[in-house]
Structure formats: C-alpha cells, structure tokens
Amino acid sequence: MTVAALRRFASDRKGNVAIIFAFSLMPIVFLTGMGVDYTVATQRKAMLDAAADAAALAAVTPTLMSQPSSASVTAAQNVFNSQVAIIPGLNYAAANLTVNATDNGLKRTVSVSYTAGSQNTFSGVLGQPAWALTGNSQSTASVAPNIDFYLLLDNSPSMAIAATTAGINTMVANTKAQGGCAFACHESNPKADNLGNPNNEDNYTLAKNLGVVTRIQNLNAATQSLMDTATQIMANYNSKYTMGIYTFNTGGINQIAPRLSTPANAKTLAAGIDVLQVYQNNQLKSGVNNNDEDTDFEAAMTAINNTNIMPAPGTGMAGSTPQEVLFIVSDGVDDSLKGGKRNQALFDTSYCTTVKNRGIRIAVLYTTYLPLPTNAWYNTYISPFQPQIAGNMQNCASPGLYFQVSTDQDITAAMNALFQQAVATARLTQ
C-alpha cells in the first residue's frame, strides 16, 4: 500500500459511529437502569418512612399511654408490618424491624427503626439484586398519671362558723346571752350550758332554724362537687383517680370514704360530713372532760401517714403504683393537749414535711380563721397568732398547691381549682 493510500485510510471517519456507539452502550444501559431502580427505591423508602412515622405515633395514643410500654411496642410493630405488607418489590421480614419504648417519669418515648431492600429491575446490569434501605422514626408523649387522693378535712367545732358575713352577724345578734357567738357548736346536752337559745337548743340547731349556712355545710357540698370534677377530669385524661375521705378533730382520723374509693362512691359517702358533736362545753362525752381540746392536727397527720392508708407512691404510669396527693382543708388552728396543758397554736408543719419527704404531695385549702373581736376567747387565745396562720398553712403545702378561701368566698370553686392544679402539676413535676 502506498503512502497516499495509508493517509486516506487513516483520515476516513465513516466507521467510527458504530464503534463509539458500541463503547457508549454499556454505560447508557447502566445509568438508565440505576436511575430507574434508584427512583423506585426512593419511592419505596418514602413509603417505609411514612409507615415508621405512623407506627411511632400509634404507639403513644392516650389509650396506649395508660398501658405498659410493652403494649406500645406491639402496637408499633403491628402498624408498621401491616403497612409494609402492601408495598410491592420489597425484601423485608419482621426481624428487620426494631421497636423500643422507654418510660421516663410521665413520658414515654417510642423509637422505630427498619432495614429493607428495594428489589432492582436491572439487577443483572447493576450487579446487585436489591437497593438497601434503612430508616427510623421517634415519638414522645406524656401521660396524665393515675393518682390516689386522700382528703383530710377539719370538722372540729371551729369549722361550724357561719360561712358568710351576714350569717356571722345573724349568729352574733341571736346569741347575746353567750356574748355573741358566730359558731354553730353542736352539743347533745346544750341545756347544761344555759346558752339562752329557744327551747335550750344548741347553736347548731339555732343556725339551721335561722337559715344560717355554716362552713362545714359548705365543705360538705364542696367535697361532693369535687367528686364530680374528679370523675370528669379522669375521663378527659384517660387516667384513674381514687379517693379516701377522712375528718379530724380530737385525735386520729375518722373515715368517711375508705381509701381507693371511686369518686362516685366517695361522693355518696361525703354527704355524711358534719361538724363534731360534743356533749356540752368542755366535755367531749358525758363525764369526759377534755377542756374543748377538739383539734389535734398532729394526731391526724400521724394517723393518715400510716402506710396502710398512704402507701409508698409511684410514678402514676401504667404498670407503676399511683402518685399520691394529701388534700388538707382546715382553718389552721391546733387545739389539743400538749405537755398536760391545753395548746391553742399554729399547726406543727414538721408533720407535713414528713409526708412530703415520702414523695407525697400536699394540697392545702386554708379556710381563713376569721378575727372575732366580739369574742373574748378569740381575743385571748387566737388573736396573738392569727396573722401567722396563713403563712404556716402555706408552709405545709407543696409548691403551687396552696389556696386560701375566706368568708363570703366559694369553697366549692376553691376546692375544684386546687384539685385541678394538683392534677396539672403532677404532669410537670415527675
């Protein structure tokens, strides 16, 4: 071949198109296959991620939050697996799913993670049968805790004071023979005291005949109303509340509704709340002279702090024992025998500290001990420390769980507000 011929052959381009196409065909097929399978895998991962999100959220519904964490795990597994079953082209088995549920106080965190494979259409070209997929989701929710409530209600004679200013004035005006008494003291033998009331009746009967409503009557109605509030909130929060109702006066406690009563049953029993009846002035019973020492707060706190009544509290979560709240309603004045003498003084709040140190919160409703300047007994024994009563009662309460209600104010509204605060703060403090 001549030199000219070789030059013409080298410069000829007519056969290069086929050669170039042959060389480019493989990467074109590879890239096309990868693009198709990647797009499909991305779509399948989005569906898997949505299933994981749905599973995590389904595990913390209000219903499941009232059950042990294992129920949340099962629910998440069921939701995820049921949704994955309708996604075509996956390599997936139940063992590829991991669900964890952990409780921390009143919070539950559920995490869902999965591994799967998106089957490739161009597996022969790509050199792999499936595209690996992984993902996770997490949800957290808090729960309103189960709570056991214990109501410790002062029903000593001082709680029989008229509930309104008008009522106080009416009682004072109609008890002039006694020097003007605003208290509707309940006596079984009032004749012995020469009270000067019609038909020798006691002030308790006199108040009723005069249409005067007493603080103990309002406390009775307020406690019943509180049970309705508890029932409603319990249903709203999908939680469980129990009620124990006790009164206190001369020593220890008196059961009105046993611990762990339902609010509905406690409401029925609360209708029996009434002021302590004594025999006559200075006598608790006939022949038993106790010098009117009818409010022993320390004895009441000792009695209710017994673990047979208030056992060790828990978190209130499903699977744990309930939280506990001691609900005290009183006018805050102790009147008991101390060191062989009558002691009229502030409550000893160290007993409150003992209860709180056990993890039991205390809600205190202080029904204001009213100044009674027309009453010589009040001026002598109570007036010197009366301004300190409110602060002392607040010291007994857990943070945020103190309320004061005075004459002409609504005890029912106050008790309900304090109860709702106790429930609301339970979700924040655990």
C-alpha positions, 0 to 999 in steps of 0.5 A: 500500500502506498503512502497516499493510500495509508493517509486516506485510510487513516483520515476516513471517519465513516466507521467510527459511529458504530464503534463509539456507539458500541463503547457508549452502550454499556454505560447508557444501559447502566445509568438508565437502569440505576436511575430507574431502580434508584427512583423506585427505591426512593419511592419505596423508602418514602413509603417505609418512612411514612409507615415508621412515622405512623407506627411511632405515633400509634404507639403513644395514643392516650389509650396506649399511654395508660398501658405498659410500654410493652403494649406500645411496642406491639402496637408499633410493630403491628402498624408498621408490618401491616403497612409494609405488607402492601408495598410491592418489590420489597425484601423485608421480614419482621426481624428487620424491624426494631421497636423500643419504648422507654418510660421516663417519669410521665413520658414515654418515648417510642423509637422505630427503626427498619432495614429493607431492600428495594428489589432492582429491575436491572439487577443483572446490569447493576450487579446487585439484586436489591437497593438497601434501605434503612430508616427510623422514626421517634415519638414522645408523649406524656401521660396524665398519671393515675393518682390516689387522693386522700382528703383530710378535712377539719370538722372540729367545732371551729369549722361550724362558723357561719360561712358568710358575713351576714350569717356571722352577724345573724349568729352574733345578734341571736346569741347575746346571752353567750356574748355573741357567738358566730359558731354553730357548736353542736352539743347533745346536752346544750341545756347544761350550758344555759346558752339562752337559745329557744327551747335550750337548743344548741347553736347548731340547731339555732343556725339551721332554724335561722337559715344560717349556712355554716362552713362545714355545710359548705365543705360538705357540698364542696367535697361532693362537687369535687367528686364530680370534677374528679370523675370528669377530669379522669375521663378527659385524661384517660387516667384513674383517680381514687379517693379516701375521705377522712375528718379530724378533730380530737385525735386520729382520723375518722373515715368517711370514704375508705381509701381507693374509693371511686369518686362516685362512691366517695361522693355518696359517702361525703354527704355524711360530713358534719361538724363534731358533736360534743356533749356540752362545753368542755366535755367531749362525752358525758363525764369526759372532760377534755377542756374543748381540746377538739383539734389535734392536727398532729394526731391526724397527720400521724394517723393518715401517714400510716402506710396502710392508708398512704402507701409508698407512691409511684410514678402514676404510669401504667404498670407503676403504683399511683402518685399520691396527693394529701388534700388538707382543708382546715382553718389552721388552728391546733387545739389539743393537749400538749405537755398536760396543758391545753395548746391553742397554736399554729399547726406543727408543719414538721408533720407535713414535711414528713409526708412530703419527704415520702414523695407525697404531695400536699394540697392545702385549702386554708379556710381563713380563721376569721378575727372575732373581736366580739369574742373574748376567747378569740381575743385571748387565745387566737388573736396573738397568732392569727396573722401567722396562720396563713403563712404556716398553712402555706408552709405545709403545702407543696409548691403551687398547691396552696389556696386560701378561701375566706368568708363570703368566698366559694369553697366549692370553686376553691376546692375544684381549682386546687384539685385541678392544679394538683392534677396539672402539676403532677404532669410537670413535676415527675 
